Amino acid sequence: MSRYLIINADDFGYNPEETMAIDELYSKGLISSTSLISVAPDAKSAAEIAANKKIPVGIHLTINSDSEADRWQSLSGAKSLSDGKGLYSNQIGLALHLRRKDVAAELEAQYGFVEKSGCQIDHADNHCGTMYGINGRRFYIDAYEFCRKHSLPYRFPKSPDFIERQLGRKVPSPILALHKKIVNEGLKRNIVMLDDLVANPWNMQRIGKIDALLDYYLKAVENCKDGITEIFLHPSYPLENTENQGEWTKRIYEFEILKSGALLEKAEKENIKVISWAQIKEYASK
């Protein structure tokens, strides 16, 4: 079996800085995929760029806001998704209040936004893991049904190694059992999924300098197993009018890492084929 790698830039449309960074990276062939947040402030601009430049995008299914202070708004207007201020900003709010029929309606509204913008849609994934079962709700079923309806592959790893890397420790058996259940629900619906998924879970205090983050990603490429792995990053230019970038510095670092072409060079050295989501059905294991 061979090794395949998708290099994805998440959060296209998050803000102008991230939109500009992802546009540049894709235009230069330095990433093979991106995911568009339909409810984010710069979504319209990102969708226009993708449509005009024929950049395939994933539907970055989003049922939460990133911050309490600056809430994003639902596209469907479904009542349970919001407390009147906007989409909930924490998993507890989602778990307690969201109705699954409203979640399904929101996913369709987000798809409609991207489709009507003239974008080519090549997969679906999820913002902040809200539809991966971590909040105790079965929103992963809604994600699978959405993907089945629209014939889209879905970003969910069949291997539990992703969870162990994110936790930084051995995965408790109840979580392993839940992961297996979620994978099986996807397989029952013939959803094409990843074999593995990689993202860096560190904050800036742990990262320190860019070299540590670069080393993490280079090792992730080197350690890719047989099958299809996605590595996803959140590249961005620095925020305007902000002297201290804080945790946003990680996104700036990830932009620099992708601009360097180091991950592509490492993949070539390791004889790993970089593919897009549009190609995944061709290479996915049965």
PyRosetta script that sets phi, psi and omega in degrees:
from pyrosetta import init, pose_from_sequence

init()
pose = pose_from_sequence("MSRYLIINADDFGYNPEETMAIDELYSKGLISSTSLISVAPDAKSAAEIAANKKIPVGIHLTINSDSEADRWQSLSGAKSLSDGKGLYSNQIGLALHLRRKDVAAELEAQYGFVEKSGCQIDHADNHCGTMYGINGRRFYIDAYEFCRKHSLPYRFPKSPDFIERQLGRKVPSPILALHKKIVNEGLKRNIVMLDDLVANPWNMQRIGKIDALLDYYLKAVENCKDGITEIFLHPSYPLENTENQGEWTKRIYEFEILKSGALLEKAEKENIKVISWAQIKEYASK")
pose.set_psi(1, 148.4)
pose.set_omega(1, -177.6)
pose.set_phi(2, -101.8)
pose.set_psi(2, 170.0)
pose.set_omega(2, 179.2)
pose.set_phi(3, -109.7)
pose.set_psi(3, 132.5)
pose.set_omega(3, 179.8)
pose.set_phi(4, -127.6)
pose.set_psi(4, 147.5)
pose.set_omega(4, -174.9)
pose.set_phi(5, -135.9)
pose.set_psi(5, 130.5)
pose.set_omega(5, 170.0)
pose.set_phi(6, -104.8)
pose.set_psi(6, 126.5)
pose.set_omega(6, 175.5)
pose.set_phi(7, -105.7)
pose.set_psi(7, 107.0)
pose.set_omega(7, -172.3)
pose.set_phi(8, -110.2)
pose.set_psi(8, 138.1)
pose.set_omega(8, 172.6)
pose.set_phi(9, -104.9)
pose.set_psi(9, 111.4)
pose.set_omega(9, -178.9)
pose.set_phi(10, -80.2)
pose.set_psi(10, 163.7)
pose.set_omega(10, 168.6)
pose.set_phi(11, 70.8)
pose.set_psi(11, 32.8)
pose.set_omega(11, 172.4)
pose.set_phi(12, -59.9)
pose.set_psi(12, 125.8)
pose.set_omega(12, -178.2)
pose.set_phi(13, 94.7)
pose.set_psi(13, 0.6)
pose.set_omega(13, -178.8)
pose.set_phi(14, -59.4)
pose.set_psi(14, -47.1)
pose.set_omega(14, 175.1)
pose.set_phi(15, -160.7)
pose.set_psi(15, 171.8)
pose.set_omega(15, -177.6)
pose.set_phi(16, -59.0)
pose.set_psi(16, -34.7)
pose.set_omega(16, -178.1)
pose.set_phi(17, -66.3)
pose.set_psi(17, -40.7)
pose.set_omega(17, -179.8)
pose.set_phi(18, -75.8)
pose.set_psi(18, -38.5)
pose.set_omega(18, 176.9)
pose.set_phi(19, -57.7)
pose.set_psi(19, -46.7)
pose.set_omega(19, -177.9)
pose.set_phi(20, -64.2)
pose.set_psi(20, -41.7)
pose.set_omega(20, -179.1)
pose.set_phi(21, -64.0)
pose.set_psi(21, -46.4)
pose.set_omega(21, -177.7)
pose.set_phi(22, -67.7)
pose.set_psi(22, -39.9)
pose.set_omega(22, 175.8)
pose.set_phi(23, -57.0)
pose.set_psi(23, -46.3)
pose.set_omega(23, -179.3)
pose.set_phi(24, -63.5)
pose.set_psi(24, -44.7)
pose.set_omega(24, -177.7)
pose.set_phi(25, -64.3)
pose.set_psi(25, -44.1)
pose.set_omega(25, -179.4)
pose.set_phi(26, -67.8)
pose.set_psi(26, -40.3)
pose.set_omega(26, -178.7)
pose.set_phi(27, -62.4)
pose.set_psi(27, -30.0)
pose.set_omega(27, -179.4)
pose.set_phi(28, -94.0)
pose.set_psi(28, 4.1)
pose.set_omega(28, 177.8)
pose.set_phi(29, 72.0)
pose.set_psi(29, 26.7)
pose.set_omega(29, -175.8)
pose.set_phi(30, -97.1)
pose.set_psi(30, -7.5)
pose.set_omega(30, 171.9)
pose.set_phi(31, -134.6)
pose.set_psi(31, 160.8)
pose.set_omega(31, -179.5)
pose.set_phi(32, -114.4)
pose.set_psi(32, 2.1)
pose.set_omega(32, -176.7)
pose.set_phi(33, -162.9)
pose.set_psi(33, 156.6)
pose.set_omega(33, 171.0)
pose.set_phi(34, -148.5)
pose.set_psi(34, 162.0)
pose.set_omega(34, -177.6)
pose.set_phi(35, -130.5)
pose.set_psi(35, 128.4)
pose.set_omega(35, -173.3)
pose.set_phi(36, -101.7)
pose.set_psi(36, 129.5)
pose.set_omega(36, 177.2)
pose.set_phi(37, -90.8)
pose.set_psi(37, 107.3)
pose.set_omega(37, -174.8)
pose.set_phi(38, -66.4)
pose.set_psi(38, -26.0)
pose.set_omega(38, -175.5)
pose.set_phi(39, -95.9)
pose.set_psi(39, -2.4)
pose.set_omega(39, -176.6)
pose.set_phi(40, -77.9)
pose.set_psi(40, 159.7)
pose.set_omega(40, -174.2)
pose.set_phi(41, -58.4)
pose.set_psi(41, -33.2)
pose.set_omega(41, -175.9)
pose.set_phi(42, -105.4)
pose.set_psi(42, 20.4)
pose.set_omega(42, -175.6)
pose.set_phi(43, -61.1)
pose.set_psi(43, -41.7)
pose.set_omega(43, -177.8)
pose.set_phi(44, -61.9)
pose.set_psi(44, -43.1)
pose.set_omega(44, 179.0)
pose.set_phi(45, -64.1)
pose.set_psi(45, -44.6)
pose.set_omega(45, -179.8)
pose.set_phi(46, -62.4)
pose.set_psi(46, -42.1)
pose.set_omega(46, -179.9)
pose.set_phi(47, -64.7)
pose.set_psi(47, -38.9)
pose.set_omega(47, 178.1)
pose.set_phi(48, -64.3)
pose.set_psi(48, -41.7)
pose.set_omega(48, 177.9)
pose.set_phi(49, -62.7)
pose.set_psi(49, -47.0)
pose.set_omega(49, -178.6)
pose.set_phi(50, -61.2)
pose.set_psi(50, -42.0)
pose.set_omega(50, -179.3)
pose.set_phi(51, -67.4)
pose.set_psi(51, -44.7)
pose.set_omega(51, -177.1)
pose.set_phi(52, -68.6)
pose.set_psi(52, -36.3)
pose.set_omega(52, -177.1)
pose.set_phi(53, -97.9)
pose.set_psi(53, 2.7)
pose.set_omega(53, 180.0)
pose.set_phi(54, 56.9)
pose.set_psi(54, 45.6)
pose.set_omega(54, 175.5)
pose.set_phi(55, -89.7)
pose.set_psi(55, 114.8)
pose.set_omega(55, 176.7)
pose.set_phi(56, -64.5)
pose.set_psi(56, 142.9)
pose.set_omega(56, -179.4)
pose.set_phi(57, -131.0)
pose.set_psi(57, 153.0)
pose.set_omega(57, 170.0)
pose.set_phi(58, -93.0)
pose.set_psi(58, 151.6)
pose.set_omega(58, 171.8)
pose.set_phi(59, -82.1)
pose.set_psi(59, 110.4)
pose.set_omega(59, -179.2)
pose.set_phi(60, -86.5)
pose.set_psi(60, 82.4)
pose.set_omega(60, -173.0)
pose.set_phi(61, -54.5)
pose.set_psi(61, 120.4)
pose.set_omega(61, -170.2)
pose.set_phi(62, -132.4)
pose.set_psi(62, 117.4)
pose.set_omega(62, 178.8)
pose.set_phi(63, -122.1)
pose.set_psi(63, 18.9)
pose.set_omega(63, 179.2)
pose.set_phi(64, -139.7)
pose.set_psi(64, 162.5)
pose.set_omega(64, 169.3)
pose.set_phi(65, -96.6)
pose.set_psi(65, 155.1)
pose.set_omega(65, -179.7)
pose.set_phi(66, -81.7)
pose.set_psi(66, -24.2)
pose.set_omega(66, -179.1)
pose.set_phi(67, -141.9)
pose.set_psi(67, 152.7)
pose.set_omega(67, 178.2)
pose.set_phi(68, -70.5)
pose.set_psi(68, -32.3)
pose.set_omega(68, -174.8)
pose.set_phi(69, -76.3)
pose.set_psi(69, -28.6)
pose.set_omega(69, -174.3)
pose.set_phi(70, -130.4)
pose.set_psi(70, 81.6)
pose.set_omega(70, -173.3)
pose.set_phi(71, -76.5)
pose.set_psi(71, 140.4)
pose.set_omega(71, 170.9)
pose.set_phi(72, -86.3)
pose.set_psi(72, 157.5)
pose.set_omega(72, -177.4)
pose.set_phi(73, -108.2)
pose.set_psi(73, 141.6)
pose.set_omega(73, 175.3)
pose.set_phi(74, -64.3)
pose.set_psi(74, 147.2)
pose.set_omega(74, 176.9)
pose.set_phi(75, -87.3)
pose.set_psi(75, -21.3)
pose.set_omega(75, -177.6)
pose.set_phi(76, -89.9)
pose.set_psi(76, -23.8)
pose.set_omega(76, -176.0)
pose.set_phi(77, 75.2)
pose.set_psi(77, 11.5)
pose.set_omega(77, 179.7)
pose.set_phi(78, -61.6)
pose.set_psi(78, 130.9)
pose.set_omega(78, -167.4)
pose.set_phi(79, -63.6)
pose.set_psi(79, -40.1)
pose.set_omega(79, -173.2)
pose.set_phi(80, -71.2)
pose.set_psi(80, -13.5)
pose.set_omega(80, -177.6)
pose.set_phi(81, -76.5)
pose.set_psi(81, -14.9)
pose.set_omega(81, -172.5)
pose.set_phi(82, -136.5)
pose.set_psi(82, 152.5)
pose.set_omega(82, 174.0)
pose.set_phi(83, -98.8)
pose.set_psi(83, 15.9)
pose.set_omega(83, -178.2)
pose.set_phi(84, 102.6)
pose.set_psi(84, -21.6)
pose.set_omega(84, 178.7)
pose.set_phi(85, -96.1)
pose.set_psi(85, -27.0)
pose.set_omega(85, -177.1)
pose.set_phi(86, 150.7)
pose.set_psi(86, -173.5)
pose.set_omega(86, 178.3)
pose.set_phi(87, -59.8)
pose.set_psi(87, 142.7)
pose.set_omega(87, -179.6)
pose.set_phi(88, -60.7)
pose.set_psi(88, 148.2)
pose.set_omega(88, -177.0)
pose.set_phi(89, -105.8)
pose.set_psi(89, 8.0)
pose.set_omega(89, 179.0)
pose.set_phi(90, -142.7)
pose.set_psi(90, 156.8)
pose.set_omega(90, -176.1)
pose.set_phi(91, -66.3)
pose.set_psi(91, -29.3)
pose.set_omega(91, 179.8)
pose.set_phi(92, -65.9)
pose.set_psi(92, -44.5)
pose.set_omega(92, 178.0)
pose.set_phi(93, -59.7)
pose.set_psi(93, -42.3)
pose.set_omega(93, 178.0)
pose.set_phi(94, -62.0)
pose.set_psi(94, -47.6)
pose.set_omega(94, -175.2)
pose.set_phi(95, -63.8)
pose.set_psi(95, -37.6)
pose.set_omega(95, -174.8)
pose.set_phi(96, -80.6)
pose.set_psi(96, -31.9)
pose.set_omega(96, -166.9)
pose.set_phi(97, -113.5)
pose.set_psi(97, -30.8)
pose.set_omega(97, -171.7)
pose.set_phi(98, -71.0)
pose.set_psi(98, 134.5)
pose.set_omega(98, 173.2)
pose.set_phi(99, -97.9)
pose.set_psi(99, 138.3)
pose.set_omega(99, -172.2)
pose.set_phi(100, -65.2)
pose.set_psi(100, -31.9)
pose.set_omega(100, 178.0)
pose.set_phi(101, -66.4)
pose.set_psi(101, -31.2)
pose.set_omega(101, 176.6)
pose.set_phi(102, -73.2)
pose.set_psi(102, -36.4)
pose.set_omega(102, 175.9)
pose.set_phi(103, -61.3)
pose.set_psi(103, -46.5)
pose.set_omega(103, 179.6)
pose.set_phi(104, -60.2)
pose.set_psi(104, -40.4)
pose.set_omega(104, 178.6)
pose.set_phi(105, -64.4)
pose.set_psi(105, -37.5)
pose.set_omega(105, 179.8)
pose.set_phi(106, -68.4)
pose.set_psi(106, -40.4)
pose.set_omega(106, 178.1)
pose.set_phi(107, -60.4)
pose.set_psi(107, -41.0)
pose.set_omega(107, 178.9)
pose.set_phi(108, -66.2)
pose.set_psi(108, -38.7)
pose.set_omega(108, 178.8)
pose.set_phi(109, -65.2)
pose.set_psi(109, -38.7)
pose.set_omega(109, 178.3)
pose.set_phi(110, -68.6)
pose.set_psi(110, -39.1)
pose.set_omega(110, 175.3)
pose.set_phi(111, -61.6)
pose.set_psi(111, -45.3)
pose.set_omega(111, -179.2)
pose.set_phi(112, -60.1)
pose.set_psi(112, -39.6)
pose.set_omega(112, 178.4)
pose.set_phi(113, -59.9)
pose.set_psi(113, -47.6)
pose.set_omega(113, -177.6)
pose.set_phi(114, -69.2)
pose.set_psi(114, -43.1)
pose.set_omega(114, -179.5)
pose.set_phi(115, -62.7)
pose.set_psi(115, -45.7)
pose.set_omega(115, -179.1)
pose.set_phi(116, -67.2)
pose.set_psi(116, -21.2)
pose.set_omega(116, 177.0)
pose.set_phi(117, -75.2)
pose.set_psi(117, -10.4)
pose.set_omega(117, 178.6)
pose.set_phi(118, 89.6)
pose.set_psi(118, 16.5)
pose.set_omega(118, -178.4)
pose.set_phi(119, -83.6)
pose.set_psi(119, 149.8)
pose.set_omega(119, 170.9)
pose.set_phi(120, -85.5)
pose.set_psi(120, 123.5)
pose.set_omega(120, -176.8)
pose.set_phi(121, -103.2)
pose.set_psi(121, 121.9)
pose.set_omega(121, -175.4)
pose.set_phi(122, -114.0)
pose.set_psi(122, -7.9)
pose.set_omega(122, 177.0)
pose.set_phi(123, -170.7)
pose.set_psi(123, 179.1)
pose.set_omega(123, 172.2)
pose.set_phi(124, -130.4)
pose.set_psi(124, 146.5)
pose.set_omega(124, 171.1)
pose.set_phi(125, -145.1)
pose.set_psi(125, -166.7)
pose.set_omega(125, -168.6)
pose.set_phi(126, -139.6)
pose.set_psi(126, 139.6)
pose.set_omega(126, 179.5)
pose.set_phi(127, -86.7)
pose.set_psi(127, 125.9)
pose.set_omega(127, 173.9)
pose.set_phi(128, 64.9)
pose.set_psi(128, 17.0)
pose.set_omega(128, 175.9)
pose.set_phi(129, 68.1)
pose.set_psi(129, 16.9)
pose.set_omega(129, -176.0)
pose.set_phi(130, -66.2)
pose.set_psi(130, -19.3)
pose.set_omega(130, -178.4)
pose.set_phi(131, -113.5)
pose.set_psi(131, 24.2)
pose.set_omega(131, 179.5)
pose.set_phi(132, -107.3)
pose.set_psi(132, 9.3)
pose.set_omega(132, 176.7)
pose.set_phi(133, 90.5)
pose.set_psi(133, -1.2)
pose.set_omega(133, -174.1)
pose.set_phi(134, -73.3)
pose.set_psi(134, -15.8)
pose.set_omega(134, 178.5)
pose.set_phi(135, -99.1)
pose.set_psi(135, 9.6)
pose.set_omega(135, 177.3)
pose.set_phi(136, 82.8)
pose.set_psi(136, 1.6)
pose.set_omega(136, 180.0)
pose.set_phi(137, -104.9)
pose.set_psi(137, 156.5)
pose.set_omega(137, -175.1)
pose.set_phi(138, -92.2)
pose.set_psi(138, 40.1)
pose.set_omega(138, 178.8)
pose.set_phi(139, -65.6)
pose.set_psi(139, -18.4)
pose.set_omega(139, 177.3)
pose.set_phi(140, -63.7)
pose.set_psi(140, -29.4)
pose.set_omega(140, 175.6)
pose.set_phi(141, -64.9)
pose.set_psi(141, -41.7)
pose.set_omega(141, 179.4)
pose.set_phi(142, -64.8)
pose.set_psi(142, -37.8)
pose.set_omega(142, 177.6)
pose.set_phi(143, -64.5)
pose.set_psi(143, -43.7)
pose.set_omega(143, 178.9)
pose.set_phi(144, -64.1)
pose.set_psi(144, -42.6)
pose.set_omega(144, 179.6)
pose.set_phi(145, -64.2)
pose.set_psi(145, -38.2)
pose.set_omega(145, 175.8)
pose.set_phi(146, -60.7)
pose.set_psi(146, -47.5)
pose.set_omega(146, -179.2)
pose.set_phi(147, -65.1)
pose.set_psi(147, -39.2)
pose.set_omega(147, 178.6)
pose.set_phi(148, -64.5)
pose.set_psi(148, -42.0)
pose.set_omega(148, -180.0)
pose.set_phi(149, -60.6)
pose.set_psi(149, -39.9)
pose.set_omega(149, -174.2)
pose.set_phi(150, -102.8)
pose.set_psi(150, 8.1)
pose.set_omega(150, 178.2)
pose.set_phi(151, 54.9)
pose.set_psi(151, 48.5)
pose.set_omega(151, -178.6)
pose.set_phi(152, -112.2)
pose.set_psi(152, 139.6)
pose.set_omega(152, 168.1)
pose.set_phi(153, -69.8)
pose.set_psi(153, 160.2)
pose.set_omega(153, -174.1)
pose.set_phi(154, -130.5)
pose.set_psi(154, 138.2)
pose.set_omega(154, 177.2)
pose.set_phi(155, -78.5)
pose.set_psi(155, 96.9)
pose.set_omega(155, 168.2)
pose.set_phi(156, -151.7)
pose.set_psi(156, 129.4)
pose.set_omega(156, -175.1)
pose.set_phi(157, -83.3)
pose.set_psi(157, 133.5)
pose.set_omega(157, 176.8)
pose.set_phi(158, -72.2)
pose.set_psi(158, -23.7)
pose.set_omega(158, 177.1)
pose.set_phi(159, -89.8)
pose.set_psi(159, 139.7)
pose.set_omega(159, 176.4)
pose.set_phi(160, -80.5)
pose.set_psi(160, 2.2)
pose.set_omega(160, -178.7)
pose.set_phi(161, -58.4)
pose.set_psi(161, -32.2)
pose.set_omega(161, 178.8)
pose.set_phi(162, -57.6)
pose.set_psi(162, -42.8)
pose.set_omega(162, -178.0)
pose.set_phi(163, -64.0)
pose.set_psi(163, -42.9)
pose.set_omega(163, -179.6)
pose.set_phi(164, -62.6)
pose.set_psi(164, -41.2)
pose.set_omega(164, 179.0)
pose.set_phi(165, -65.7)
pose.set_psi(165, -39.4)
pose.set_omega(165, -179.6)
pose.set_phi(166, -69.1)
pose.set_psi(166, -39.0)
pose.set_omega(166, 179.7)
pose.set_phi(167, -77.3)
pose.set_psi(167, -28.2)
pose.set_omega(167, -176.7)
pose.set_phi(168, 75.3)
pose.set_psi(168, 20.6)
pose.set_omega(168, 179.8)
pose.set_phi(169, -160.2)
pose.set_psi(169, 174.2)
pose.set_omega(169, 179.5)
pose.set_phi(170, -61.8)
pose.set_psi(170, 140.0)
pose.set_omega(170, -176.3)
pose.set_phi(171, -79.4)
pose.set_psi(171, 127.3)
pose.set_omega(171, 177.1)
pose.set_phi(172, -60.2)
pose.set_psi(172, 147.1)
pose.set_omega(172, -174.9)
pose.set_phi(173, -59.6)
pose.set_psi(173, -36.2)
pose.set_omega(173, 177.5)
pose.set_phi(174, -62.6)
pose.set_psi(174, -35.5)
pose.set_omega(174, 178.7)
pose.set_phi(175, -70.9)
pose.set_psi(175, -38.3)
pose.set_omega(175, 176.0)
pose.set_phi(176, -61.4)
pose.set_psi(176, -40.1)
pose.set_omega(176, 179.8)
pose.set_phi(177, -66.4)
pose.set_psi(177, -40.3)
pose.set_omega(177, 178.1)
pose.set_phi(178, -65.4)
pose.set_psi(178, -41.7)
pose.set_omega(178, 178.8)
pose.set_phi(179, -59.7)
pose.set_psi(179, -45.3)
pose.set_omega(179, 179.8)
pose.set_phi(180, -60.9)
pose.set_psi(180, -41.2)
pose.set_omega(180, 179.5)
pose.set_phi(181, -62.6)
pose.set_psi(181, -44.1)
pose.set_omega(181, -178.5)
pose.set_phi(182, -65.4)
pose.set_psi(182, -42.5)
pose.set_omega(182, 177.3)
pose.set_phi(183, -59.7)
pose.set_psi(183, -45.9)
pose.set_omega(183, -178.2)
pose.set_phi(184, -63.7)
pose.set_psi(184, -34.5)
pose.set_omega(184, 177.2)
pose.set_phi(185, -63.2)
pose.set_psi(185, -36.9)
pose.set_omega(185, 177.3)
pose.set_phi(186, -70.1)
pose.set_psi(186, -43.8)
pose.set_omega(186, -179.1)
pose.set_phi(187, -63.7)
pose.set_psi(187, -36.8)
pose.set_omega(187, 178.2)
pose.set_phi(188, -60.4)
pose.set_psi(188, -29.0)
pose.set_omega(188, -178.3)
pose.set_phi(189, -97.2)
pose.set_psi(189, 7.8)
pose.set_omega(189, 179.1)
pose.set_phi(190, 60.1)
pose.set_psi(190, 35.0)
pose.set_omega(190, 176.8)
pose.set_phi(191, -81.5)
pose.set_psi(191, 129.9)
pose.set_omega(191, 176.3)
pose.set_phi(192, -77.9)
pose.set_psi(192, 125.9)
pose.set_omega(192, -176.9)
pose.set_phi(193, -128.3)
pose.set_psi(193, 170.7)
pose.set_omega(193, 176.9)
pose.set_phi(194, -77.3)
pose.set_psi(194, 156.9)
pose.set_omega(194, 169.2)
pose.set_phi(195, -81.9)
pose.set_psi(195, -37.5)
pose.set_omega(195, 179.5)
pose.set_phi(196, -149.2)
pose.set_psi(196, 162.5)
pose.set_omega(196, -176.3)
pose.set_phi(197, -142.6)
pose.set_psi(197, 138.0)
pose.set_omega(197, -178.2)
pose.set_phi(198, -131.4)
pose.set_psi(198, 131.8)
pose.set_omega(198, 170.4)
pose.set_phi(199, -147.7)
pose.set_psi(199, 149.9)
pose.set_omega(199, 180.0)
pose.set_phi(200, -85.2)
pose.set_psi(200, 124.3)
pose.set_omega(200, -176.5)
pose.set_phi(201, -92.6)
pose.set_psi(201, 2.2)
pose.set_omega(201, -171.8)
pose.set_phi(202, -78.5)
pose.set_psi(202, 150.2)
pose.set_omega(202, 169.3)
pose.set_phi(203, -92.0)
pose.set_psi(203, 175.5)
pose.set_omega(203, -174.8)
pose.set_phi(204, -66.5)
pose.set_psi(204, -28.8)
pose.set_omega(204, 177.8)
pose.set_phi(205, -61.2)
pose.set_psi(205, -39.3)
pose.set_omega(205, 178.5)
pose.set_phi(206, -78.9)
pose.set_psi(206, -37.2)
pose.set_omega(206, -177.7)
pose.set_phi(207, -65.8)
pose.set_psi(207, -50.4)
pose.set_omega(207, -177.7)
pose.set_phi(208, 70.0)
pose.set_psi(208, -100.9)
pose.set_omega(208, -177.8)
pose.set_phi(209, -96.6)
pose.set_psi(209, 160.0)
pose.set_omega(209, -177.6)
pose.set_phi(210, -61.7)
pose.set_psi(210, -28.7)
pose.set_omega(210, -177.6)
pose.set_phi(211, -60.1)
pose.set_psi(211, -35.7)
pose.set_omega(211, -179.9)
pose.set_phi(212, -66.1)
pose.set_psi(212, -40.1)
pose.set_omega(212, 179.6)
pose.set_phi(213, -70.3)
pose.set_psi(213, -41.5)
pose.set_omega(213, 177.0)
pose.set_phi(214, -59.3)
pose.set_psi(214, -44.8)
pose.set_omega(214, -179.9)
pose.set_phi(215, -61.3)
pose.set_psi(215, -38.9)
pose.set_omega(215, 178.7)
pose.set_phi(216, -59.6)
pose.set_psi(216, -48.2)
pose.set_omega(216, -176.9)
pose.set_phi(217, -71.4)
pose.set_psi(217, -36.4)
pose.set_omega(217, 177.4)
pose.set_phi(218, -64.1)
pose.set_psi(218, -40.1)
pose.set_omega(218, 177.2)
pose.set_phi(219, -67.3)
pose.set_psi(219, -34.7)
pose.set_omega(219, 178.3)
pose.set_phi(220, -63.5)
pose.set_psi(220, -41.4)
pose.set_omega(220, 176.9)
pose.set_phi(221, -64.5)
pose.set_psi(221, -48.0)
pose.set_omega(221, -178.5)
pose.set_phi(222, -57.9)
pose.set_psi(222, -36.5)
pose.set_omega(222, -174.6)
pose.set_phi(223, -92.2)
pose.set_psi(223, 9.8)
pose.set_omega(223, 176.7)
pose.set_phi(224, -55.1)
pose.set_psi(224, 134.3)
pose.set_omega(224, 178.4)
pose.set_phi(225, -91.8)
pose.set_psi(225, 174.9)
pose.set_omega(225, 175.4)
pose.set_phi(226, -57.8)
pose.set_psi(226, 145.8)
pose.set_omega(226, -179.2)
pose.set_phi(227, 104.8)
pose.set_psi(227, -158.8)
pose.set_omega(227, -175.7)
pose.set_phi(228, -109.0)
pose.set_psi(228, 123.3)
pose.set_omega(228, 176.8)
pose.set_phi(229, -115.7)
pose.set_psi(229, 139.8)
pose.set_omega(229, 168.6)
pose.set_phi(230, -110.7)
pose.set_psi(230, 132.9)
pose.set_omega(230, 167.5)
pose.set_phi(231, -107.9)
pose.set_psi(231, 123.7)
pose.set_omega(231, 179.0)
pose.set_phi(232, -119.2)
pose.set_psi(232, 140.0)
pose.set_omega(232, -178.6)
pose.set_phi(233, -129.5)
pose.set_psi(233, 172.8)
pose.set_omega(233, -178.9)
pose.set_phi(234, -128.1)
pose.set_psi(234, 71.9)
pose.set_omega(234, -173.6)
pose.set_phi(235, -73.8)
pose.set_psi(235, 143.8)
pose.set_omega(235, 179.5)
pose.set_phi(236, -157.7)
pose.set_psi(236, 152.3)
pose.set_omega(236, 164.8)
pose.set_phi(237, -71.7)
pose.set_psi(237, 162.1)
pose.set_omega(237, 175.0)
pose.set_phi(238, -59.7)
pose.set_psi(238, 147.7)
pose.set_omega(238, 176.0)
pose.set_phi(239, -66.7)
pose.set_psi(239, 139.3)
pose.set_omega(239, 178.8)
pose.set_phi(240, -73.3)
pose.set_psi(240, 149.3)
pose.set_omega(240, 175.1)
pose.set_phi(241, 57.7)
pose.set_psi(241, 29.4)
pose.set_omega(241, 178.0)
pose.set_phi(242, -130.4)
pose.set_psi(242, 109.5)
pose.set_omega(242, -177.2)
pose.set_phi(243, -70.1)
pose.set_psi(243, -46.3)
pose.set_omega(243, 178.6)
pose.set_phi(244, -99.5)
pose.set_psi(244, 109.3)
pose.set_omega(244, -176.9)
pose.set_phi(245, -75.1)
pose.set_psi(245, -17.6)
pose.set_omega(245, 177.1)
pose.set_phi(246, 56.0)
pose.set_psi(246, -134.9)
pose.set_omega(246, -178.6)
pose.set_phi(247, -66.2)
pose.set_psi(247, -18.6)
pose.set_omega(247, 176.8)
pose.set_phi(248, -63.4)
pose.set_psi(248, -19.0)
pose.set_omega(248, 178.4)
pose.set_phi(249, -56.7)
pose.set_psi(249, -33.3)
pose.set_omega(249, 178.9)
pose.set_phi(250, -60.3)
pose.set_psi(250, -40.7)
pose.set_omega(250, 179.1)
pose.set_phi(251, -68.0)
pose.set_psi(251, -36.0)
pose.set_omega(251, 176.3)
pose.set_phi(252, -64.1)
pose.set_psi(252, -44.0)
pose.set_omega(252, 177.0)
pose.set_phi(253, -60.2)
pose.set_psi(253, -43.9)
pose.set_omega(253, -178.1)
pose.set_phi(254, -65.2)
pose.set_psi(254, -33.4)
pose.set_omega(254, 174.4)
pose.set_phi(255, -63.1)
pose.set_psi(255, -45.5)
pose.set_omega(255, -180.0)
pose.set_phi(256, -63.3)
pose.set_psi(256, -39.6)
pose.set_omega(256, 179.6)
pose.set_phi(257, -63.9)
pose.set_psi(257, -45.2)
pose.set_omega(257, 179.1)
pose.set_phi(258, -67.8)
pose.set_psi(258, -39.0)
pose.set_omega(258, 178.2)
pose.set_phi(259, -61.8)
pose.set_psi(259, -30.6)
pose.set_omega(259, -178.3)
pose.set_phi(260, -69.2)
pose.set_psi(260, -20.9)
pose.set_omega(260, -176.7)
pose.set_phi(261, 76.0)
pose.set_psi(261, 9.4)
pose.set_omega(261, -174.7)
pose.set_phi(262, -63.0)
pose.set_psi(262, -36.1)
pose.set_omega(262, -178.5)
pose.set_phi(263, -70.8)
pose.set_psi(263, -38.2)
pose.set_omega(263, 176.6)
pose.set_phi(264, -65.6)
pose.set_psi(264, -42.1)
pose.set_omega(264, 178.7)
pose.set_phi(265, -62.7)
pose.set_psi(265, -41.2)
pose.set_omega(265, 179.3)
pose.set_phi(266, -65.3)
pose.set_psi(266, -41.3)
pose.set_omega(266, 179.0)
pose.set_phi(267, -61.9)
pose.set_psi(267, -43.3)
pose.set_omega(267, 178.8)
pose.set_phi(268, -62.8)
pose.set_psi(268, -41.8)
pose.set_omega(268, 179.5)
pose.set_phi(269, -63.1)
pose.set_psi(269, -35.7)
pose.set_omega(269, -177.7)
pose.set_phi(270, -88.8)
pose.set_psi(270, 4.4)
pose.set_omega(270, -179.7)
pose.set_phi(271, 60.7)
pose.set_psi(271, 41.6)
pose.set_omega(271, 177.3)
pose.set_phi(272, -105.4)
pose.set_psi(272, 127.6)
pose.set_omega(272, -178.2)
pose.set_phi(273, -85.0)
pose.set_psi(273, 123.0)
pose.set_omega(273, 176.5)
pose.set_phi(274, -84.4)
pose.set_psi(274, 125.9)
pose.set_omega(274, -177.5)
pose.set_phi(275, -127.4)
pose.set_psi(275, 171.0)
pose.set_omega(275, 175.6)
pose.set_phi(276, -105.8)
pose.set_psi(276, 169.8)
pose.set_omega(276, 176.0)
pose.set_phi(277, -65.8)
pose.set_psi(277, -28.6)
pose.set_omega(277, 178.6)
pose.set_phi(278, -63.0)
pose.set_psi(278, -22.8)
pose.set_omega(278, -178.2)
pose.set_phi(279, -96.4)
pose.set_psi(279, -4.5)
pose.set_omega(279, -167.1)
pose.set_phi(280, -63.6)
pose.set_psi(280, -35.5)
pose.set_omega(280, -179.5)
pose.set_phi(281, -65.2)
pose.set_psi(281, -26.6)
pose.set_omega(281, 178.7)
pose.set_phi(282, -70.7)
pose.set_psi(282, -35.0)
pose.set_omega(282, -173.1)
pose.set_phi(283, -105.5)
pose.set_psi(283, -10.7)
pose.set_omega(283, -175.7)
pose.set_phi(284, -66.2)
pose.set_psi(284, 141.7)
pose.set_omega(284, 176.3)
pose.set_phi(285, -77.8)
pose.set_psi(285, 148.5)
pose.set_omega(285, -179.9)
pose.set_phi(286, -87.7)
pose.dump_pdb("model.pdb")
